[in-house]
Amino acid sequence: MSRVPLRAVIALLGALLFLAAIPARAQEQEIYLPNRPIGPLRQAIYAEATANAEDVLIGGSLAALVAARPGLSVGASFAMRPYRRWVREPVGPHLLLQLHERRYAFALEVSDQYPVHPNLALYSKIGLGYVFADYEGTRRDPDEGWYVSADAGFALTMVTGDRHIWSLRIAHRYADLRSDNRGWMHVAVGMTF
Amino acid sequence: MQRASRRRVMGIIGGIVLALLVASCDDDDNLGYAPEDCHRVKPDTGYLLVKCTISTAHPHVPITLYRGSMELGTVVLRDTLDATETDYEMPVVGSSYTVVARYHVPPDTVLVIDAARLEVESHEYEDATCYYVKTQEIDVRLRD
């Protein structure tokens, strides 16, 4: 990535992080489930798991709702592989290293929900992040770098009290987290309040 | 999804749920009196448990143990293992220990690398502080 786009990306990440880290600055957003206004909401918190047949990352996210559009939010997420994974790396003719790898991902994200039923919404999210990794016992550098993610799925919602919405989000995610596969199943449980 | 991967995913999900349940319990800060086997002096050494693959194809596995990383560390010992688990008593130092095991898998040579750090931990009791060094596992088993 050349210098100018990298600076632009960092500026965009900084702006999004500012919005996500200070949710109180965002104006309150009126959330309407079909035929049922449930009051002003400002932020959401989620516990998340991203998995495919070869790999798993778990983590969480914080988001601030954007007043301009119901369902729209910006936020930040962090995920890590909760175990060490074996990887093999060729280092020469007929010479391989088998290494224990740890992996972490940080992303800034924009998501949107479209209610289709009192307890069901279509859900999409795009994100821009950076994936980090390290190996045990060696100073070799694992594959790290920027990535773009895109989610599409649905959210089951349940209103409790006047100002809480519990959500279960299930989505297919595309993200190049420098793992074996770029397709992931993404599950998130959280609350908007 | 392969069965082993599915088991791993389910194990991880179960572990998360269990961790959340345990974390939600109140901690009991009162540990009572120190047990009879309490070590009241900080230990200088601990044990590294090195796990390797021993099979008909690999009856003997040469290893090198480094203090620090493989590239910058100093060689502490070289050995040839013929058991799947071997422990070494090592000084507790401020850096990790790295083990490199060499397997010949025709036509390739595979170097399996893992590391661990020995650290002194302690428990406060009403009448004493007990110190211990948890045995650290270094897994240099060959994966398919």
Chai-1 contact restraints between the chains, C-beta under 6 A:
chainA,res_idxA,chainB,res_idxB,connection_type,confidence,min_distance_angstrom,max_distance_angstrom,comment,restraint_id
A,A51,B,V9,contact,1.0,0.0,6.0,A-B,restraint_1
A,A53,B,M1,contact,1.0,0.0,6.0,A-B,restraint_2
A,A53,B,S5,contact,1.0,0.0,6.0,A-B,restraint_3
A,V56,B,V9,contact,1.0,0.0,6.0,A-B,restraint_4
A,V56,B,I12,contact,1.0,0.0,6.0,A-B,restraint_5
A,P82,B,I12,contact,1.0,0.0,6.0,A-B,restraint_6
A,W86,B,R143,contact,1.0,0.0,6.0,A-B,restraint_7
A,H94,B,P107,contact,1.0,0.0,6.0,A-B,restraint_8
A,H94,B,D108,contact,1.0,0.0,6.0,A-B,restraint_9
A,L95,B,T109,contact,1.0,0.0,6.0,A-B,restraint_10
A,L96,B,D108,contact,1.0,0.0,6.0,A-B,restraint_11
A,L96,B,V110,contact,1.0,0.0,6.0,A-B,restraint_12
A,L97,B,L111,contact,1.0,0.0,6.0,A-B,restraint_13
A,Q98,B,V110,contact,1.0,0.0,6.0,A-B,restraint_14
A,Q98,B,V112,contact,1.0,0.0,6.0,A-B,restraint_15
A,L99,B,I113,contact,1.0,0.0,6.0,A-B,restraint_16
A,H100,B,D114,contact,1.0,0.0,6.0,A-B,restraint_17
A,E136,B,D114,contact,1.0,0.0,6.0,A-B,restraint_18
A,E136,B,A115,contact,1.0,0.0,6.0,A-B,restraint_19
A,G137,B,M70,contact,1.0,0.0,6.0,A-B,restraint_20
A,G137,B,T98,contact,1.0,0.0,6.0,A-B,restraint_21
A,G137,B,I113,contact,1.0,0.0,6.0,A-B,restraint_22
A,G137,B,D114,contact,1.0,0.0,6.0,A-B,restraint_23
A,G137,B,A115,contact,1.0,0.0,6.0,A-B,restraint_24
A,T138,B,S69,contact,1.0,0.0,6.0,A-B,restraint_25
A,T138,B,M70,contact,1.0,0.0,6.0,A-B,restraint_26
A,T138,B,I113,contact,1.0,0.0,6.0,A-B,restraint_27
A,R139,B,S69,contact,1.0,0.0,6.0,A-B,restraint_28
A,R139,B,E71,contact,1.0,0.0,6.0,A-B,restraint_29
